[in-house]
Amino acid sequence: MSADACTHGSWTTRAQARVREVTTVQLQPQHLRSGRLPAVAIGEVLEVAPVLYLAEIEDVGCRPSLAWEAGPFGIVGACGVIGDPRVFGEEEDGPVGVEILEVGDREVVVNSAGLEGVDHLEPGRRVWVEGSFYLDVDLVEADERLPIPMRGRYRLAAVRRYRARLPRPPRPEPLRRIPAPDDVDPDVFLHVADLVGPARDQP
């Protein structure tokens, strides 16, 4: 669901619409098994940092209506511009920070580990990307003063798991909460969560 597509009489800005936007993320099995994701129930609030893991990137012209498309499996297709990296500090290996994709006024942290070359993320490059949202556990633990796009408090709206049913398509199995390590079923190939927010404290 794109905030650009939302219409409501009391929503006056995209930022206000985005507070009600649904972000679907994949819950990585290694994080579930290790207990690094909070086992919160539907309706509760959790502090998370969604990151887009890039699988494909191309130079291509884009139409505004196709700038951002997200699906129920956490898969995203987006057209935007590679932004300047957010550098947080220096270590022995060089600067430390995150890479950014800008889609209109939306900023998303991207993980380029699945791409073949580092030149894919030259700042200013206009690109079409495909990838999947996941929750980065390390960015959640980073200094809260660091300006990391999309990191914040979200309300958990739904959790689903999918099992392989070949040749039939996978069927969603709704869950009441993010699974704790002992509740992770090894036969499930995908867990996803729907997040609404980022949530704002009420005055």
C-alpha positions in Angstrom: 0.0 0.0 0.0 1.5 3.3 -1.0 0.9 6.5 1.0 0.6 8.3 -2.2 -2.6 6.3 -3.0 -4.3 7.1 0.4 -7.2 9.6 0.4 -9.0 10.6 3.5 -10.6 13.9 4.5 -8.5 14.3 7.6 -5.1 13.4 6.1 -3.4 16.5 4.9 0.2 15.3 4.2 1.9 12.2 3.0 3.6 12.0 6.4 0.3 11.8 8.1 -0.9 9.1 5.6 2.3 7.1 6.2 1.5 6.8 9.9 -1.3 4.5 8.6 0.7 2.8 5.9 1.3 -0.9 6.0 4.9 -2.2 5.6 5.2 -5.9 5.1 8.5 -7.4 6.2 10.0 -10.8 6.1 11.1 -12.2 9.4 14.4 -13.9 8.9 14.6 -17.5 10.3 18.0 -17.0 11.9 16.7 -14.0 13.8 13.6 -15.8 14.9 15.5 -18.9 16.1 18.0 -16.8 18.0 15.3 -14.7 19.7 16.6 -11.4 18.2 13.2 -10.4 17.1 10.7 -9.4 19.8 7.9 -11.9 20.2 5.2 -9.3 20.5 1.5 -9.9 19.9 -0.8 -8.4 17.3 -1.8 -4.9 18.3 1.4 -4.3 20.3 4.1 -1.8 19.4 7.7 -2.8 18.6 10.9 -0.8 17.8 12.2 -2.0 14.4 14.3 -0.9 11.4 13.0 -2.2 8.0 15.7 -2.5 5.4 15.3 -3.3 1.7 17.6 -6.2 0.6 18.3 -5.6 -3.1 18.1 -8.5 -5.5 18.0 -6.6 -8.8 19.0 -3.1 -9.9 18.7 -1.5 -13.3 19.0 1.9 -15.0 15.5 2.5 -16.4 13.0 5.3 -16.9 10.1 5.2 -14.5 6.6 6.5 -14.5 5.4 8.1 -11.2 2.5 5.6 -10.9 5.1 2.8 -10.7 7.4 4.5 -8.2 6.7 2.1 -5.3 5.0 -1.3 -5.3 4.9 -3.6 -2.4 3.3 -7.0 -2.0 2.1 -9.4 0.8 5.4 -11.4 0.8 7.5 -8.4 1.7 8.7 -8.0 -1.9 9.2 -4.5 -3.3 9.7 -3.0 -6.7 10.7 0.7 -6.7 12.0 3.4 -9.0 14.1 6.1 -7.3 17.5 7.7 -7.0 20.4 6.5 -5.0 21.0 9.0 -2.2 24.1 10.0 -0.4 25.1 7.4 2.2 24.4 8.2 5.8 27.9 8.0 7.4 27.8 7.4 11.2 31.5 7.2 11.9 34.9 5.8 11.0 36.4 2.4 11.7 39.7 0.7 10.6 38.1 -0.5 7.3 36.7 2.9 6.4 33.4 4.9 7.0 30.5 3.2 8.7 26.9 3.9 7.6 24.0 2.9 5.5 23.1 3.2 1.8 19.9 5.1 0.9 17.3 4.8 -1.9 15.1 7.9 -2.4 11.7 7.4 -3.9 10.0 10.8 -4.0 10.0 12.0 -0.4 10.4 8.4 0.9 13.8 7.3 2.1 14.7 3.6 2.5 17.8 2.0 3.8 19.1 -0.6 1.3 21.4 -3.6 1.7 23.4 -4.3 -1.4 25.1 -7.5 -0.2 23.3 -9.5 -2.9 24.5 -7.3 -5.8 27.7 -8.0 -7.8 29.3 -4.6 -7.8 29.6 -1.7 -5.4 29.3 0.8 -8.3 25.6 -0.1 -8.4 24.9 2.4 -5.6 26.5 5.6 -7.0 24.8 8.6 -5.5 22.5 10.3 -8.0 22.0 7.2 -10.1 18.3 6.8 -11.2 17.4 3.1 -10.8 14.7 0.5 -10.8 15.2 -2.0 -7.9 13.6 -5.2 -6.7 14.1 -6.6 -3.3 12.6 -7.7 -0.1 12.0 -5.9 3.2 13.5 -7.5 6.3 14.0 -6.3 9.9 17.7 -5.3 10.6 18.3 -6.1 14.2 21.7 -4.3 14.3 20.2 -0.9 13.2 17.6 -1.1 16.0 20.4 -1.3 18.5 22.4 1.6 17.0 22.6 4.9 18.8 19.0 6.3 18.8 20.4 9.7 17.8 21.5 8.4 14.4 19.0 9.4 11.6 18.2 6.0 10.2 15.2 6.2 7.7 12.2 4.1 8.6 13.5 3.1 12.0 10.9 3.6 14.6 8.0 2.3 16.6 5.4 0.3 14.6 2.2 -1.4 15.5 2.1 -5.1 14.7 -1.0 -5.6 12.5 -0.6 -9.2 11.4 1.8 -12.1 11.3 1.7 -15.0 8.7 3.7 -18.0 7.9 3.8 -20.0 4.6 4.5 -23.6 3.9 5.4 -25.1 0.5 2.4 -26.8 -1.1 3.8 -27.6 -4.6 2.4 -27.6 -7.2 -0.2 -25.4 -5.4 0.7 -21.9 -4.3 1.6 -21.3 -0.6 -1.3 -20.7 1.8 -1.0 -18.1 4.6 -1.4 -19.3 8.1 -2.2 -16.4 10.5 -0.4 -16.2 13.8 -1.2 -14.3 17.0 2.3 -13.0 17.6 5.9 -13.1 16.3 7.1 -16.6 17.1 9.5 -17.1 20.0 12.5 -19.4 19.3 10.7 -22.5 20.6 7.7 -21.8 18.4 9.5 -21.6 15.1 8.3 -24.4 12.8 11.3 -25.7 10.7 8.9 -26.8 7.9 7.8 -23.1 7.3 9.8 -21.4 4.5 8.6 -17.8 5.1 7.3 -15.7 8.0 6.1 -12.2 7.3 4.7 -9.4 9.4 2.5 -6.4 8.6 3.6 -3.2 10.4 1.6 0.0 10.6 3.4 3.2 11.4 5.7 4.4 12.5 3.5 4.9 15.5 3.3 8.3 17.2 2.8 8.9 20.9 -0.6 10.4 21.5 -0.6 13.9 23.1 
